[in-house]
Amino acid sequence: MKNRPPVRYRIRPTDPAAHLFEVECTVADPDPAGQRFALPAWIPGSYLIRDFARNIISIHAASRGADVALTKLDKHTWRAAPCRGPLTVTTEVYGWDLSVRGAHLDATHGFFNGTCVFLRVLGREERECDVEILPPAGRRHARWRVATSLARNGARPLGFGAYAAADYDDLIDHPVETGTFAHASFTAGGVPHEIAITGRANADLDRLARDLKRVCEWHIRFWGGPAPMDRYVFLVTAVGDGYGGLEHRASTALLCSRDDLPRPGEKALTESYRTFLGLASHEYFHTWNVKRIKPAAFTPYDLDRENYTALLWAFEGVTSYYDDLALVRCGLVKPEEYLEILGRSITQLLRMPGRRRQSVAESSWDAWIKYYRPDENSPNAIVSYYGKGALVALCLDLHVRTRTAGRRSLDDVMRALWRRYGRAGIGVPEDGVERVAEEVSGLKLGTLFDRWLRATAELPLDELLATVGVEMEVRPAESASDRGGRPASRPAEVLASRVALGARTAGDGNDVRLTHVLHGGAALAAGLAAGDVIVAMDGIRVTPKTLEGRLAQLKPGDRARLHVFRRDELHEIGVTLAAAPADTCVLRFDKRAPARAAALRRSWIGR
């Protein structure tokens, strides 16, 4: 009801050097039995229990100038003693997590997600929220500004002051960046968009705005318009080496390497900039797919515990399919470049032995305990619902296009999901995507979904790509740095003679450390284990720079004698080298494709 008083929040960086925020939460009419407060255990879009309450350094409550006792009920919930109100709970929150999921504060900037700092007033979650965002004290912070998609409620554009949210879910879905960020803006689909870049990055903001405008306009047209938000903000943190993104209903938080951003005067679309645009495209597609079209299991979110669904393949995987596809369809990436990107995605899947052990539906369900908690055995045990989910989306798209002679596609399925569930604010049931796909296409897809989603059989990528005039080649890798997507520079017979250790390594100074030992490989058969450090091969020292060259001197079936430290114990282990597996994918246009296949390809990627 509109006459109910809002919950009021106030946040201020009290000690940037110590990375401390002070956050107040005031409720005018606390529960007479004792008002309870809780901080979320996780942040929507990142499926891992993160226990944000661990960063609360102190907490106390007061009402009408008198202290109110707080009782901690569990790891993230407190109950205040009964009082008349208003009741204010003040927390001191530590922010030193430089990620898209957390809170980070120092003398250069402040960033926070609401899940990290704003207590939830239990029983009052539907109330409107008033938020006052204050700057740190002192003249050294006088040039700080604010970038957020929170609705302004008196604050000037980019200014500190009063903001508002419709309810608690809205409050925690608008991250906030404060500092001396670079800023640019553009309009897409009639909606104002902003870019705020934090960090030392010499970026061509005009080009970035132009390119993101093309991406955003394509997405808005794809979904049928108008855009579902009044404005949108890209919050970018540029660092030396980083990558990640988290979607929100009217913004996204992105972490990138500063060299991923376009430089002034640079005309070419570099691979690193293309990667950044794909990341931005991915998070922007989420504005519809997962922020508004969402699993029933997320409607509403239960912020205290895991929310299980087998549909992350559809919400993350389908989004991953469209992120780079949007770049080619809006004209930023050439179709040939898109095939390279797609070939690399297939290569990543082929190099995951876990694809034979875990289905993509199981991967979705177990995200909370497996995907977001990788270990040395992860490549052998799991498959990515992002990566394989994107390739399932590709298979579904090409199958529907082929079987309907181009009259229907996955595009139509996604727009139908938007109309039925997204616009209506209704959660998608666990079988909802499959049912809508059958309705829209007019095809019986149950057997295919069982095989692609709930089993571990290989996807029929080669035969489906052939239906749109694309040839698929799978070959051995040329080197450890070969990510696929490009034709080999050496003859097939040379590649066939390469050997593979069957393990992933990392340099640790001059040491070669095994990070993962892969099922089916020579290393596992010989008894090597993750964590082992190879110091010599056949009596000669090896380093991260020399290991690959030493292996290149061997042929399949040759035996090598390795000296290996496991913990502090030295072992001598004999390894029989195996031929490098055919796990590297290259795609190319079939110049002899039938007219029907060529027409389907043009409708798919424009060539």
N, C-alpha and C positions, 0 to 999 in steps of 0.2 A: 504494500500500500504506500502511496506517495507521502502520506503524512507521518510515516515512521522516520525517526531521525537517522541520518546516515552514520556509518562508521567513519571515524576521522583518523587519518594517518598523517604523521609528520616524520620526515627523514632528513637527517643532516650528517654530513661527514664531520665528525668531531675531531678526529686525529688522523689525517691522511698518512702521516709517517708510520703510525702504528696500524694502519689499515682498518680503522674502526668507524662504523656508522652508529649513530644513535637513532632509534626508531621508536616512535610513540604510536600507540593504538588506543583510541578513546571510544568507548561505547556509552551512549547517554542513558540507556535503560538496561543495565546488566540483568542477567537471569537472577531472580531473587533467591534461587536455591544455590547460587554460586556460579558465576560465569566461567565457562571453559574457553581456553584459547589453545590453538595448535599451529605449528608450522608444518607445511607439507613435507612429506618424506621423499617426494620425487617431483620432477618437472615434466609436464606433458610434452611429448615429442622425444624424450630421452628415457628409454625404458630400463631404468635401473634405480633401485632404492639408494638414495644419496644421503638421506638423514641430514638435511640442512640445519637442523637444530643443534648439531654439534658445533656450529660456528657462533652460537649465542654465548657470549662471554659472561653476561650478567643479565638479570631480569628482576624487575620489582614492579609493584602496583601501588596506586594511591587513588584516593577519592576524597574530594573536598579538603585537601591539605593534609589528610591523615594516611599513613601507610595501611595497605590492605595485604593480608597474608596470602601467599601463593603456595599451593600444594602441587608438586609435580606428580602427575598420574602415570606417565610413561615417558618414553624417550623424547617425545615432542609435544606433549600436552600438559597444560597447567590448569588448575581450578583456583579462582579467586574466592576468598571468603565472601559470604553474602554482604552486599552493601547497596545503598540506594542509587548511587551513581551521581554524576558521571564517573566512570571508572577508567583510569588510564594505566596501561601497562607499557613500561619503557624497557626496551632491550638494547644491549650493546652487542653489535654484530661484527664479527671479524670477516673481512673481505679480501682474500688473496688468492682467488681462483680465476686465473686469466683464461676462461673458457666461455663458450656461448651459453653455458648452463648456470653459471654461478654469479658471484659478486666479486668485484675487484676494485681496490681503492689504493691510490698512492698520491704523491704530490703532483702527478701529471694528469690524472683523470679519475673519474669514478664511474663504475658500471654496476648495475644490479638487475637481477630478475626478481620479480615480486615474490616468487616462491622462497627466496633466500632471506627475505627481510620482513615481509608483512605477515603478521600473525592472522590466522583465521579465527573469527569470532563465531564459535560454534552456536548454531541456531540462528545466526544473523547473516549467513552467507549470501542471502538474496538481497540484502540491503544495499543501497547505493553507497559508494565510498568516496569521500573527499580526501584528497592527498595534497599535502604541502611539501614541495621539494625545495630544500634550502641549500645554499652554497656553503663551502667551508669558510671559516673566518679568515680574515687577513687579506692584505692588498695583493699578495702574490697570486691569489685566485680570482682577482677582479675580472679577468677576461673569460672566465668559464661560462659556458652556455649549456643548454639542455636540449637533447634530441630524444624524442619519444613519440609514439603514436597515441599515448594517453590523451583523452579529450581535455583541452584547455578549459579551465573554469575561472579565468581571470588572469592567468599567466599569459604573457606575450609570446609570440612565436620565438622559439629557441630560448625562452626565458625561464628563470626560476619563479616559483610561486605556486598558485593553486591549480590543481588538475582534478579530474573526476573520472570515476568508473561506474558502470551500471550495477555491478555486483562484484563479489570476490573473484569469481572466475575471470571476469573482465579485467580486474585489477592486476592479476598476476600474469596476464597475457600481453603486457606491453613493457618490454624491458626499457631501461633508461640509461642513457650515456650522458655524462657531464664532463666538461673539460674544454680544451681549445681545439676541438676537432675541425677538420676541413669540411666544407659544406657545399652541396650543390642541389639543384632541384630541377624537376621536369614534370610535365603533365602527360598522363597516359590514360586514354579512355575517359577523359574529362576529370580524372582524379589527380590531385596534387601528390607527387612523390618526392621524397627527400633522400639524400645520401649524406651520411656523416661518417667521416673516416678519422679514426683515432690512431695515432702512431706516426712515426717518421716515414712518410711515404710521399714521394714526389710523383703524384698521379696526375694524369691528364683528366681533370674533372669534366671538362666539356665533352670529351669523347666518351667517357664512362657514362655520363648522363644520356648521350645520344644512343649508345648501344643498349643500355638498360631500358630506355624508352621503347625501342623496337621489341625487346623481349617481352616487356610487360603488356604492350599493346597486342602482341600475338596471343598471349595467355587470355587476356580479356575477351578478345574475339573468339578464341577457341571455346570458351565457356558460354558464349552467347550474350555477354554483357547484360546489364551494366555491372561494373565491378562491385563486389559486396562490401567495400569499405569506403569511407569518406576521404581518407588519405592513407598514405603508406610510407614507411620509413625503412631504409636499408642502413643498419648500424654495423659498420665495418671496423674491425680492429686489425691493423696491419702490423705484423711482427716479422722477425727474421725468418722463421720457419713455422708455418702453422696452416691448418686446414680444418674447417668445420662450419656447420650452420645449424640453426634451430629456428623453426617456423613459429610464427605467431599470427593472430587474426588480422593484424594490420601492419605488421613489421616483421623483420627478421634480423637476428644477430648472426654476423658472419665473421669468421676468423680466417685470415689469409696471410700468405707471405707477401711482404711489400713488393717483391718483384713480380707478383701475379697481376698487379694493377698496371694499366697502360701508362707509359711514360710520355711526357710532352714531346711532340715531334715524331713519335713512333707510329707508323702507318700499318705495319703488318699485324695480323692477328697471331700473336705468339701462342705457343701451346699452353704456357702458364696462364695467360690472360683468358684463353678459351676455357681452361679449367675453372677459373673464377666465374666467368659468365655462366657456365653450367651449374655451378653451386648456387648462384643467385637465382637462376631459372628454377632449380629444384625447389628452393624454399618458397619462391613466389607461387609455383603450382600448388604448393601446400595450402595457400590461402583458401583454396576450394577443397582440395583433396586431403583431408584429415583435420583441418580446422573447422570445416563446416559439414562436409561429407565425412562422417566419423563412425567408427564401430559402435554398436549399441553398448558394448562393454565400457565405452568412454562417455556414456551419456546417462548421468553426469560422471565426471571423473571422481574416483575415490582417491583422495590425495594422501591417505594414510597407509596404503598398501598397494601391492601389485594389481594391475587391471589386465586380466588375461584375454587375449584374442588370437585367433589363428589367421587374422586378416592383415597383418602387417605387410605381407607380400603385395597386397593390393594398395595399401596406403603409402608405403615407402618404395616398394618395387615398381609399381606403375608410375609413381612420381619420378623415379630414377629413369624409367624409360622415356618419359616425356621431357626431362630436363635438357638433354642434348638434342633430342628431336626438335624441340622448339627452336634451337639455335639454327638448324638447317632450314626449317620452315619459315623463319623470319628473315632469312637471307644473310645472317652473320657468318655461317659456316657453309662451306661448299659440300655438295653431296659426297664427293670423294673423301673429304675430311671426316664426314659422319661415318662412312664405312670403316675408316681407321679407328675411330672411337669405339664403334660397335665391335670391331675385331678384338680390341683390347679387353672389352667387357667379357667377351666369350673366353678369351685366354685366361682371365682371372678365374672364371668358373672351372675351366679344365684343370687348373693347377690346385684345386681344392679337393683332395681325396674325400673330404667330409661330405661332398655332394652325393656320394654313394651310401652314406650312413644316416643322413638326416634329410627329411623332406622339407620343403619350403614352408609348409603349414606348421610343422613341428618347430622349425626355426623361429617362426613368428611367436608361437606360444611360449617358447623357452628363452625369448630375448632377455628376460629379466635375470636369468642365471647363466646364460651362455654367451650370446652375442656381445653383450656389454661387459662381459668378464672374460676376455680372451686369455688363454694360457698357452703353454708350449705345445699342447695337443690339439688346439682349436682347429688347425687346418685339416686334421684327420677326423674330426668329430662333428663339425658343424658346416652348414652352408649359409651364405648371407641371404637374408630375405630382401636386401637391397639388390644385390647383384643378380641372383637367380630370379628374384621376383621381377626384375626389369626384363629378363630374357623370357620369362613366362608371358609377360605382357606383349613382348615382340611376337612370340608364337601365336598368342591369341589374336592379335591384330592381323597378322598375315593370314592366319587360318580363316578368319571371318571375311577378310577382303577377297580371298581366293574363292571361298565357297559361295559367296553372294555376288560374285562377278563385280566387286567394287561398289556395290550398292550400300553396304554397311561396313563399319570398322569399329575398332576400339574407341575411336573418337565419339561415336554415337552412344556407345555404352556409358562412357564417362559423363556425357551430357545428360543422359537419362538418370544416372545416379544423382546428379546435381538437382535435377528437377524433382525427383521423388523424395530424396532424403536431405540434401544440403539446404535447399531453400526452405523446406518445411521444418528443419531443425530436428529431424527424426534420426535416431541411430540406425546404422545398417546392421541387420541381423547377420549371423555368421554365414548363412547361405545366400545373403542378399546380392552380392556381386555376381555370383554364378547364375542366380535366377534372372537378374536383369540382363546379363549377357545373352542368355537363351531367348528371352523375350524380344530383345532388340534385334538380334541376328536372325531369329527364326530357325536356329540350328539346335540340334541336340548335342550338348557339350559335356554332359556328365562324365562320360568315359575319359575324355581328354582332361578334364579337371582332376579326376581321380589320379590319373597318371602323372600329370604335371605338378600338382599341388601336394598330393598325399602319398606319393611314392617317390622312389629315388632313381627311376629310369632316366636315361639321357634324354634331353629335349631334342625333338626332330628339327634342329636348326638348319641343317644343310638342305633338307628337302623343302622346308617352308621358304627359306631364302631363295631357292631356285624358282619358286612360283612367282617371284617378283623380279626375276632376272638378275640375281646376285649369286655369284659363285663363292663357295666357301672352301678354303684350303686349310688343313691342319698339318703343321710341320714341327720338327724339333726346334727348340730355341737356338739362336746363333750364339748367345752369350748369356751371362747372368743378368745383364741389363736389357735384354730383349723382352719388351712388354707386349709384343704382337702388334697386329694392325697393319704392318708394312711388309712388303715382299722381302724375301731373304736376299742378301747380297752375295751368297755363295751357293754353289750347285747343291742339288738335293743329296747327291752321293757323299758330299763332304759333311753335310748336316747329319746324315745317317751314321757317320762314323764318330760323332761326338759322344762323350760319356757324361753321365750325370751322377753326382754323389747321392742325390735323393735327400738333400737336407738344405735348409735355409741357414745362412750364416750372417754374422754381423762382426764388424771389426771392433776390437776392444784394445786400442793401442796397436801393437804389433801382433796381437793374438787373434786367432780365428775362432770365434765362439759359435757353436751350433745353437741356433734359436729354436728350430723346429726340425724334427726328423720325420720324414714323410712315409706313410704306409706305402708299401710296394717298392720302396727304393733300396739302393745298395747299402746305405748307411744303416737303416733299420735291420736289414738282414745280417749285417756284420756285428750288430750289438752296440752301435753308437747311440748316444742319448742326448737329448736337449740339455744344454749347459756344458757339455764337453768342450774342451779347448784343444784344438789341433795345433801342435807345435812343430811337427816334422812329418815329412812324407818320404819314405824310402831313405831315411837317414839324413835328409836335408831340410833345414828350417823352412817353414812356410809362413807367410804373412797374408793379411787381407789383399795385398797387391799382387802376390805371386801365386796364390792358390789356383785361380782359374787357369793361368798359363801352365802350371804343372799338370793339371788335369787334361788340358788340351793335348798333351804329349802322349796320352794313353788312348787305347782303343777298347771298345766293348769286350768284356771278358778278361781284360788285364787285371792283375792283382796288385794292389798297393799296400804298403806297410805304413801304418800311421802310428805316431806317438801322440798320445792324448792324455791330457790331465782331466780327471774327473774329481771334482773337489781339489784336494791336495795330493791325490794319488796318481802316479804315472802308469799308463797302460800302453801296451803295444797291441794294436788291433789290425788284423788283415781284412781288407775290403776288396771284393770282386766288383769291378766297375761295370755298370749296366749302360746300355745305349740310352741316350737322352730320349725321354718320351715325346711323342707327338702331342704337344699341349699348347701350341702357339698358333693362333688363328689369324688368317689374312682373308679379307673379303675384297672382291672386285666385281665390277659390272660385267655381266655376260653380254658380249657384243653380238652374240648370235641368239639372244633371247627372243622367243616368239612375240608377236605384236601384243598379244593379250597380257603377257608377263610385263612387257615394257610399259604398257598403259597402267597396270596396277602399281608399278614402281613409281611412275610419275605422280600418281595420286597420293603415294605414300611419302616420298621425299623430293619430288619435283624434278626428277630426271629419269 
